[in-house]
Amino acid sequence: MTTIGLIREGKTPSDNRVALTPAQCRWIHKNSKEVKVVVQTSPHRCFSDKEYRMAGVEVKEDMHDCDILFGIKEVPIPDLIEGKTYLFFSHTKKMQPYNQQMFRSILQKKITLIDYECLEHEDGQRILGFGFFAGIVGAHNGMMAYGKRSGSFSLQRVYIQNSFRQLIHTYFGLRLPKIKIVVTGSGRVAHGVLEIMNLMGIIEVESDEFLGRAFSYPVFVQLKGADLYEHKKTGRYNREDFHLHPEEYQSRFLPYTKEADILMNGIYWDKGMPRLFEWDDMQASGFRIKTIADITDDKNGSVPCNLGDATIQDPIYGVDKISRLKTVPYLENSVDVMGVGNLPNELPRDASRYFGEQLIKFLLEDLLKGGSPVIDKATMVKNGVLTEHFAYLKEYAGV
């Protein structure tokens, strides 16, 4: 018998998502006699302790008898149990300094860490993530911010709704002005943004049309890798080469800054990759973008004016284009930025349900068997030892 534990989120502010819903736990119990799921009691989780108990799941405090522990965000050092197997978003693969001590503690406590972010299909597509609902909430918030800035329409906050289905109902009768929107990216985040574009009745156009003409109705264009970057010498784009040698590429985005009112940014970004535009570009007289929903939320990343996380409670801030400092939103010489790191928390039940479905479909069986090439590649630490695939973290890990 393998015992899986759903741990309480200990990071502050507390995350309300979970890896498996009560219904999914019940399904696992029904379909496998070799697995038991238990849940650590939590006052913050989007599904209550009572809902898990009603699904036949044991709820308790002590997780020491569990074999595998599922979380969402980073686990506080005092909560890490020696010798266990953990799955959560550790935010360490880019050597994030704020999680270095936690990572070193994982090695010291001889823990096995499998990072959700590193679980990938053969083609590099991530298996697990909340990106689709980050895209849903981020696109809504970006549109909400532009509506407030322009005064031309009004949207409610997402978290007021109990479900994605209810959120959709708030779009009935919504009339939008003739705005132009750029959506960047091709992954789950972008798919979530496109869902909102379609639900709001915003028409997709090709890039040459977007740059070449005005429209009497709201439109958007989706820009993927080849639309955004080009090799400095050849002018071409190769995805694999770009990720290996990003410094040899430059951005092709600048013409869109002169045509778009709103930027919905959903691209992956890492240090060394070119930004979409620079601070100096924002000061140019033709820079038209008024609202930026930086959904992937990289501080000082692909969007230079992302000055750090906003919050679900207060998701929008302004950035003065001259002083480069934060301001209140909706000022004349500022750009409004929406950059929140935990957007899916506004629709936590839908986001958790989607995440759990992918986990059960693609990983659970192999995890219970003791591994697979996919799981092995995502295992950053095995019984307290840094794995070969993550040997580049040696100094960061202190070994």
N, C-alpha and C positions, 0 to 999 in steps of 0.2 A: 504493500500500500504506500503510495506517494501522497504526502500531505502538502498542499499548496496553501500559502497564507497571503491574504490581501492585507498589507500593512497600512497603518494609519499614516497620513501625510504629516510630516513633522516640520517641513520648511515653513518659514514665515514670510509673507502671508500664506496661510494654509491653502493648498490646492483642493478643490472639491471633486475632481475626477477620480475614476477608479478603473483598474484594468479589466475587471469582469463585473457585469451587472448581476443582480440576484437571479434573474431568469437564466442567464448564461451559466451561473454556478449550478442551478437546478438541472440544466441540460447536461452538464458534465457528470453530475452524480447519477443521472438516469442512464447515460450512455457508457459509463465506465465504472466498474466496481473496484478498479485498482487505484482510484483517485478520490481524495477527500479534500474539499476546499473549506477553509476556515477564514473568518474575517476578524481583524482586530477592531475593537470598538472605536468609533469615531463620532464626534459631534458635528463635523464639518462636511462629511461626504455627501454627495448629491443623492445617493440612495441611503436611507436611514438604516440603523441597526435592525429596526423592526421589520423593514422590507426584506432584509437578508434572512432573518429568523423565519418569516412567513414562507420563504422559498426553501426552507429546510436546511439552512446553513448555520453552523455553529458560530456564534459571535463571542469573542473572549478577548482578554488583554494580553496574555502571554503567548508569544509566537515561537518559543524555543523548540517546540517539538515539530515545527514545520521543516520540510526538506527544501522547498523552493519558495521564495518570497517575492511577490509582485508589488512594486510601488509605481509611482508616476514620476515625481521629481526627486531631487537629491535627498538622501537619508542623513539626518544629523548624526554626527560621529558617536555620541553616547548611545544612540538607538541601534547601531550596527551590531549584529549578533555574530560572534566568532564562528567560522567554519561553514557558514550557510551559503547558499546560492541565491543571488539577488538579480532581479531584472528591474531596471528603471532608467530614466534619462539622467545619466551622470554628468553631462556637460563637462567632460574632461578631455575628449579626443583632440580638441584644439588647444590643450594645455591651459585651460582657463584658470587663472591664478586663484580665484575665489573658491575653487573646489579642490585645490591641491592637497590640503590637509586631510580632507575626506578621502581622497584617492589613496594617500599614503596609509591612512588607517585601514582601508580595505585590504591592502597588502599585509599590514602588520597583523590583522585579525584572521589571516588565511581564508579570506572570503573569495568566492567565485563571482565575478561581476560580468553579466551579459547586458550590454547596452542596447536598448531598443533602437536607438538612432543608427546603430551599425548593422542591424539586421537587413540584408538586402537580397533581392532576387539576383539571378545570374547576370542580368543586364545592368545591375547597379541601382535599380529602382528600389526605394525603401519599402519594406514590408509593413511596418507599423508606424503610425504617426497620427497626429491630430490635425494635420495640415488642412484637410478639407474644411473642417469647421473653423479653423483659424481664418481661412479664406472667406467663409460665409460671414463671420462676425466682423472681420476687418473691412470687407467691402461695404457692409451695412454702415459701419461706423464712419468710413470715409465719405460715403454719400450723405450721412447725417451731418457731418461737419460742413460739407459744402452747402447743404441746405440752410444751415444756421448762418453761415457766412454770407450767402447771397440773399437770404430771406425769401427764396422762391418756392421752397417746399419744406415740410417738417416730417421728421421720422422719430419714432419712439426709441428708447434704449432696448437693446436685445434682451438683457437679463430680466426685463419685466415679463417677458413671455416664458411660458413653461416648456415650450418645445419649438423645434424648427417649424413644425406644421402651423403653430399659432403665429410665428413670425411671418410666414408667407401671407397670412390673412391681412396683415397690416399694410401690405402693398396694394391691396385692391383700391382702385380709384386714384392711385398716386400719379400725379402729372409732373413730369420733369421738364426743365427748360432745355434748350438746344446746346447741351454740353458735350465736350469731347473728352473721352477717358482713355488712358493707356493702361493696359494690363500687361505686366511682365511676368514671364515664367511659363512653365509647362507641366509642373508637378501638381501635387494634391492641393497646395495653396491656390494656385491659379485656377484649378477646377472649381474650387469653392467660390472664388471671385466670379467666374463665368456663370455659375448657377444664379448668383444674385443679379448679374447683368441681365440674364434671360428672364428671371422672375419680374424684374422691374421694366421689362419691355425695351431695353436699350439695344439698339441694332448694331451688329458687328459689321465692320467694313475692312477692306484691305488697306495695307499700309500706304500705298500710293494714293488712294482716295483720301485717307485720313490727312495726309500731308498736303494734298493738292486742292482741296475744296472745302467750302463751308456747307453745313447741313442745317435743315430747318427742323430737325428732330435730334434727340440724344443718340450718340454713337460711341462705340468703343473699338479699339484695335488691340489684338493680342500679339505681343512681341516675344519670340523665343530666342534661344542662343544666337542663331545665325542672323537674326534681326538686330541684336543688341551689340555684338562684338565682331571685330575683324582683325586679322593678323596685320601687324604694322607694316610688313613687307609685301605679303602676297595679297592682302585685302580679302582673304578667304576665312572661313570658320570651320574648325574641326573640333568637335566636342571633347574628344579624348585628349587631343593636343592642348586645348584651352585649359583643361583642368591640370595638366602636367606642367604647362609653361604659361600661366596667365599673364606674366609680365611682358610677353611678346605680343599681347593683344591690346587693342584700344576700343573705346566705346563708340558706338554708332548712334547713340541716343539723342544727341544734341538737337537735331531738327524737331523732335517731338516736344521738346521743352517750349517751343515757340507756337505749338498748335494745341496742346492739351490743357484742359482746365484742371483735371484730376489725374494723379498717378496712383495706381494700385500696384504696389511692388511685391511680387511673390517669387523673386529669384533667390537661389542659393548664392551665398557670398562667403568668400574666405579671404584672409589677408593675402595681398599680392594681386588680387583681381582688380581690374579697372573699375572705378565708380561709373555710375550712369552719367553723372555730370559733376562739376566741381563748384565750390563756393563762388568763384569769379563768374561762372556762367549764370548763377542766380541773380547777380547784380546787373546783368545785361538788360537793356531796355525791352528786348523781345521775349524775355522769360515770362511765360504765361501761366504756368502751373500755380494754382492757388491752394490746392489741398493735396497732401501726400499721405496715403495709407501705406505705411511701411510695414507690411504684414509679417515679413520674415524678421523684422525688428533687429537689425544689426547696428549697434551704436557706432557712429562714424564709419559705417560700412558702405554699401552700394549707393546709399543716399546720404550725402555728407551732412545734411541738416538734421539727421536723427541724433539728438543730444542725450539719449538715454530713455529708459522705460518711463512711460506714463502708466497710469493704473486703470483698472476697469472702472473705478469710481470716477476718475477724471482723465479720460483717454486722449484728449486733444490739447496740444499746446501750440503756441505760435513761435516762430523763429524769425527774428529780424534779419533781413537779408544783408544789411550793412554791418551791424555790430556782431552778428552771428551768435546772439544771445537769446535765451528763451524769453518769451513774452506771454502775455495773455493771448488767447486765440482771437482771430477775426479782425486783426488790425490791418490798416491799409498797406503798409510796407512790409508785411510779414507773410510767410508761408505757414499754413496750418499743417501740423504733423500729428498723425495717429500712429504711435509705436508702443504697443502693449505686448508683453512677453507671454501672457497666459490668456489670450483671446478665447480659446474654446471653453474657458470657465464660465462664459456667459450662456452657453448651451451645454452644460456638463453632462446631462443624461443622454442626449443624442450623441455627443462626442464619445462618451464612455461605451455606449452600445456599439458604435461603429468600430472602435478600437478593439473591443473584446471579440467581435466577429472575426476580425483579421487574425487576432492572436490564436483563436481556436482553429481557424481554417488552415493557417500556414505553419504554426509553430508548436502547438500543444503536444501533438503526437510525438514529434521528434524530441521535444524537451523531456518527455516522460521516458523515452527510450534511452536517454543519456547523451543525446547530441546528434549533430548532422553537420555537413560542411558549412551550411548557412549559420548555424548556431556557433560552431567553432570559430568562424571568422569574426563573429560579433562578441566573442568572449575576450574581454580586455585583460582580465586577471583570472587565473585558474588556481584555486587553493592557495592564494596569496602570492602567486608568481606571475609576473608580467608575461603575457603570451608573445610569441614571435611576431605576430602581425602588428603588435603595438609596441615593439621594441624601441621605436623612436621616442617613447615617453619615459625612457630610463631615468634621465636626469630629473624630470618632473616628478617621477615616482620615488626618487631618492634611493635608487638601487644601483 
